[in-house]
Amino acid sequence: MVNEAFSILSDEERTTKLKTVLKNRSGGYITEEEIKAIMAFVSLQKQYVIRIYNEPNEFRKSLVLADPGRSQTILGSAIAGVPGLSDRYFNGSHAAAYVTRNSVDIIHIYIPQSRIRKGEA
């Protein structure tokens, strides 16, 4: 489903909106560099659901369950949909992100608990 208001925005307005949503949904704990990495990967012509994970096991579980043919790593050591590799290579001490493309496209973002405890962004 496409939001009509979003569909008439310019690319510049969509970029601003997505950056703002990423910052807000992450509680300000996602860095500018991480936002740039995500922005370089996603299409501004699409709308995304954004899922934020703070628990490494929850993110790891989403990685293992992801369809490898419809998922792609954006940031960090997130290998989606490959049991064994998904578990082995994910490092819970660093931010990670991947996107799944289905009827609803989803950006999955992991923010380490240590960053939240320290209040780093």
C-alpha positions as CSV (number, residue, x, y, z in Angstrom):
1,M,0.0,0.0,0.0
2,V,1.4,3.4,-0.9
3,N,0.7,6.5,1.1
4,E,-0.7,9.1,-1.4
5,A,1.0,12.0,0.4
6,F,4.3,10.2,0.2
7,S,4.0,9.4,-3.5
8,I,3.7,13.1,-4.5
9,L,6.8,14.2,-2.6
10,S,10.0,15.1,-4.4
11,D,13.1,12.9,-3.9
12,E,14.6,15.6,-1.7
13,E,11.5,15.6,0.5
14,R,11.5,11.8,0.6
15,T,15.1,11.7,1.6
16,T,14.5,14.2,4.4
17,K,11.4,12.3,5.6
18,L,13.2,8.9,5.6
19,K,16.3,10.3,7.4
20,T,13.9,11.8,10.0
21,V,12.0,8.6,10.5
22,L,15.2,6.6,10.8
23,K,16.5,8.9,13.5
24,N,13.2,9.0,15.4
25,R,12.5,5.3,15.2
26,S,16.0,4.5,16.5
27,G,15.6,6.9,19.4
28,G,18.5,8.9,18.0
29,Y,20.9,6.0,18.4
30,I,21.7,5.5,14.8
31,T,24.7,7.4,13.5
32,E,24.8,9.7,10.4
33,E,27.2,7.2,8.8
34,E,24.7,4.4,9.3
35,I,21.9,6.5,8.0
36,K,24.0,7.3,4.9
37,A,24.6,3.6,4.4
38,I,20.9,2.8,4.5
39,M,20.0,5.7,2.3
40,A,22.5,4.6,-0.3
41,F,20.8,1.3,-0.5
42,V,17.1,1.9,-0.4
43,S,14.9,3.2,-3.2
44,L,13.2,6.5,-2.6
45,Q,10.4,5.4,-4.8
46,K,9.3,2.8,-2.2
47,Q,7.9,3.0,1.3
48,Y,9.4,0.8,4.0
49,V,8.4,-0.6,7.3
50,I,11.2,0.0,9.8
51,R,11.9,-2.5,12.5
52,I,14.3,-1.6,15.3
53,Y,16.0,-4.4,17.3
54,N,17.9,-3.8,20.6
55,E,18.1,-7.5,21.6
56,P,20.7,-9.4,19.7
57,N,18.8,-12.7,19.9
58,E,15.7,-11.1,18.4
59,F,17.7,-9.7,15.5
60,R,19.6,-13.0,15.0
61,K,16.2,-14.8,14.9
62,S,14.9,-12.4,12.2
63,L,18.2,-13.0,10.2
64,V,17.8,-16.8,10.3
65,L,14.1,-16.6,9.3
66,A,14.6,-14.2,6.4
67,D,14.4,-15.4,2.8
68,P,17.9,-15.2,1.4
69,G,16.5,-14.6,-2.1
70,R,14.5,-11.5,-0.9
71,S,17.0,-10.1,1.7
72,Q,20.1,-8.1,1.4
73,T,22.6,-6.8,4.0
74,I,22.9,-3.1,4.2
75,L,25.2,-2.6,7.1
76,G,27.4,-4.7,9.4
77,S,27.7,-8.4,9.6
78,A,24.1,-9.4,9.0
79,I,23.8,-12.4,6.6
80,A,20.1,-13.0,6.2
81,G,18.4,-16.4,5.6
82,V,21.4,-18.7,5.9
83,P,21.1,-20.8,9.0
84,G,24.5,-21.3,10.5
85,L,26.1,-18.4,8.8
86,S,23.4,-15.9,10.0
87,D,24.2,-17.0,13.6
88,R,27.9,-17.3,13.2
89,Y,28.7,-14.0,11.5
90,F,26.3,-11.6,13.3
91,N,28.2,-9.5,15.9
92,G,25.9,-8.2,18.6
93,S,28.3,-5.5,19.6
94,H,28.0,-3.5,16.3
95,A,25.0,-2.0,14.5
96,A,23.7,-4.0,11.6
97,A,20.9,-3.7,9.0
98,Y,19.3,-5.6,6.2
99,V,16.3,-5.2,4.0
100,T,13.7,-7.7,3.0
101,R,11.7,-7.3,-0.1
102,N,8.2,-8.8,-0.2
103,S,4.7,-7.4,-0.6
104,V,5.9,-5.1,2.2
105,D,9.5,-4.0,2.1
106,I,11.1,-3.9,5.6
107,I,14.3,-2.3,6.8
108,H,15.6,-4.3,9.9
109,I,18.0,-2.3,12.0
110,Y,19.9,-3.6,15.0
111,I,21.2,-1.1,17.6
112,P,23.6,-2.6,20.2
113,Q,22.4,-2.4,23.8
114,S,25.8,-1.0,24.8
115,R,25.2,2.1,22.6
116,I,21.8,2.7,24.2
117,R,23.2,2.3,27.8
118,K,26.0,4.8,27.0
119,G,23.6,7.2,25.2
120,E,25.8,7.2,22.1
121,A,24.5,8.2,18.7
